[in-house]
Amino acid sequence: MKNGLYKVKFSTPLGSGTGVVVAHDGEFRGGDDTIYYIGQYTEDGASIKASLNTGRHAAHGQSVFGIDAVSIELSGSTSDTSAKMSGTHSGVNFTATLNWICE
C-alpha cells in the first residue's frame, strides 16, 4: 500500500459504515463521524496484517461492534492502492476494504 488517504468501508453482523484512514509508513490514523481508529500495519508481498484500536469521539452514533473501545487484529490482502482485511473481536466478525483516494 502506498502512503496516503484511503476511504474505508467496514461491516460486522451488527452494522456497517464508512470512514477515512491515512496510511503512512506502517501506521493507520482515521475515523468516521463517531469512532476514531489508530493502529499499525505490516506488509509482506500481497499480504497485510494490522492491529487497530478504536474509541469514541462524538456523543451520537453507534459502533459496528456494539461497544466503543475495541482492539482487533486484522489480516488480508493488499495492492498498491487497496487492501481487504478481516478479523474477529469477541466473536464478532469484521471486514474492511480500503481504497486509495490521494497522497
C-alpha positions as semicolon CSV with decimal commas, in nm:
position;residue;x (nm);y (nm);z (nm)
1;M;0,000;0,000;0,000
2;K;0,130;0,340;-0,082
3;N;0,112;0,618;0,174
4;G;-0,197;0,834;0,151
5;L;-0,561;0,888;0,229
6;Y;-0,795;0,591;0,188
7;K;-1,171;0,557;0,203
8;V;-1,272;0,260;0,415
9;K;-1,591;0,053;0,409
10;F;-1,639;-0,180;0,705
11;S;-1,902;-0,415;0,841
12;T;-1,997;-0,660;1,112
13;P;-2,322;-0,853;1,157
14;L;-2,428;-0,561;1,383
15;G;-2,388;-0,289;1,117
16;S;-2,175;-0,123;0,854
17;G;-2,014;0,213;0,791
18;T;-1,763;0,423;0,604
19;G;-1,476;0,646;0,705
20;V;-1,130;0,761;0,606
21;V;-0,785;0,634;0,704
22;V;-0,441;0,779;0,648
23;A;-0,184;0,504;0,590
24;H;0,171;0,626;0,640
25;D;0,485;0,416;0,685
26;G;0,314;0,136;0,878
27;E;0,067;0,346;1,076
28;F;-0,309;0,397;1,037
29;R;-0,497;0,704;1,163
30;G;-0,860;0,768;1,080
31;G;-1,220;0,776;1,178
32;D;-1,582;0,827;1,090
33;D;-1,849;1,053;1,238
34;T;-1,849;0,866;1,572
35;I;-1,539;0,646;1,616
36;Y;-1,166;0,709;1,564
37;Y;-0,919;0,435;1,470
38;I;-0,546;0,416;1,526
39;G;-0,304;0,133;1,464
40;Q;-0,012;-0,023;1,284
41;Y;0,024;-0,244;0,980
42;T;0,289;-0,456;0,813
43;E;0,301;-0,590;0,461
44;D;0,468;-0,897;0,321
45;G;0,422;-0,905;-0,055
46;A;0,048;-0,904;-0,119
47;S;-0,038;-0,982;0,247
48;I;-0,118;-0,730;0,519
49;K;-0,154;-0,760;0,896
50;A;-0,287;-0,478;1,114
51;S;-0,357;-0,403;1,479
52;L;-0,626;-0,141;1,538
53;N;-0,770;0,032;1,842
54;T;-1,093;0,230;1,838
55;G;-1,256;0,485;2,061
56;R;-1,548;0,727;2,064
57;H;-1,505;1,096;1,977
58;A;-1,872;1,201;1,937
59;A;-2,181;1,162;2,154
60;H;-2,402;1,035;1,872
61;G;-2,387;0,719;1,664
62;Q;-2,314;0,351;1,721
63;S;-2,004;0,139;1,684
64;V;-2,037;-0,159;1,448
65;F;-1,908;-0,371;1,739
66;G;-2,175;-0,254;1,985
67;I;-1,900;-0,110;2,210
68;D;-1,673;0,190;2,158
69;A;-1,326;0,072;2,261
70;V;-1,203;-0,227;2,061
71;S;-0,859;-0,375;1,995
72;I;-0,859;-0,601;1,692
73;E;-0,605;-0,794;1,485
74;L;-0,674;-0,798;1,111
75;S;-0,520;-0,976;0,815
76;G;-0,582;-0,987;0,443
77;S;-0,454;-0,888;0,103
78;T;-0,313;-0,565;-0,032
79;S;-0,215;-0,398;-0,355
80;D;-0,056;-0,064;-0,432
81;T;-0,387;0,123;-0,383
82;S;-0,618;-0,104;-0,183
83;A;-0,649;-0,355;0,098
84;K;-0,909;-0,608;0,210
85;M;-0,886;-0,723;0,572
86;S;-1,087;-0,922;0,823
87;G;-1,071;-1,016;1,188
88;T;-1,283;-1,108;1,489
89;H;-1,341;-0,931;1,819
90;S;-1,531;-1,113;2,095
91;G;-1,693;-1,341;1,838
92;V;-1,799;-1,053;1,610
93;N;-1,663;-1,088;1,254
94;F;-1,530;-0,766;1,099
95;T;-1,436;-0,686;0,739
96;A;-1,280;-0,371;0,595
97;T;-1,197;-0,259;0,243
98;L;-0,962;0,036;0,186
99;N;-0,933;0,220;-0,145
100;W;-0,675;0,491;-0,212
101;I;-0,801;0,848;-0,264
102;C;-0,487;1,064;-0,277
103;E;-0,146;1,131;-0,120
